[in-house]
Amino acid sequence: MRLVVRRLGRVKLMLIITAISVVMAVILNLLISYIFNYQTPLTQSMLRAAIIPLIIAPVVSWYLLGLLLDLDKLEEEMNKLATYDDLTGLYNRRALFKSCHLLHRLTVRTKETYCVVIIDLDFFKKINDKYGHAAGDTVLKSFGAILKKVTRDCDIAGRLGGEEFCIYLSNTQQDQVGPIVERLNDEIQNNLPKCDGTQIHYTISLGVAENKPGLEMSFEDILNKADIALYAAKNSGRNRMVIYSDELGDK
């Protein structure tokens, strides 16, 4: 019903409901007149039957349709809040994990390789301390827009929390991640956010983990490996990408 209201619009649907109400009232009146043999002129009988629904139906339907549209809008907003991060417009943590789990199960069946990339904005606290939290939000919003631009439709990008983000790169091997990261860095440098007219420079550190066909690992396992690689990138100077290896896992 909500889909019908959304498609036809409030005014058009109100007119349709009113017309149906009038027709049904006229038919019902004629039927009653025929059954009980009321001797009323046809024109007068039809006019009398049409007056009441013609007055009541538009008022009632307009009000009820308005409530239905408000409910539909509220439900849509709640679904959006439950799915997307309100600052960056990316998937929030819950929706990110849900989508990644679904894709992980799909790749197990199709035997495709995918990569998980965890991204951390370097020294983000210093940005907040120097420029203020509003500037920090501007940086996060700008980076979220860049992630949307760089990732493909088949990929998933989301905010894990704070200044940490995650990308699920479908059908991608770890040696294919480098060009994506290069483009990501280029977009950052070409779209530096501004605070009070001052450009805010920032860099990112990235940890990458690959899931190959035949490996009996969960999405959490791959995410944990990407997290280990991220910490290696941060501990080795930041502003770089590190791909997970068994040597990192042994440390």
ABEGO torsion letter per residue (X at the ends): XAAAAAAAEAAAAAAAAAAAAAAAAAAAAAAAAAAAGBBBBAAAAAAAAAAAAAAAAAAAAAAAAAAAAAAAAAAAAAAAAAABBAAAGBBBAAAAAAAAAAAAAAAAAAGBBBBBBBBBBBGAAAAAAAAEAAAAAAAAAAAAAAAAAABBAABBBBBAEEABBBBBBBGBBAAAAAAAAAAAAAAAAABBBBBGGBBBBBBBBBBBBBBBBGBBBBAAAAAAAAAAAAAAAAAAGEGBBBBBBAAAAAX
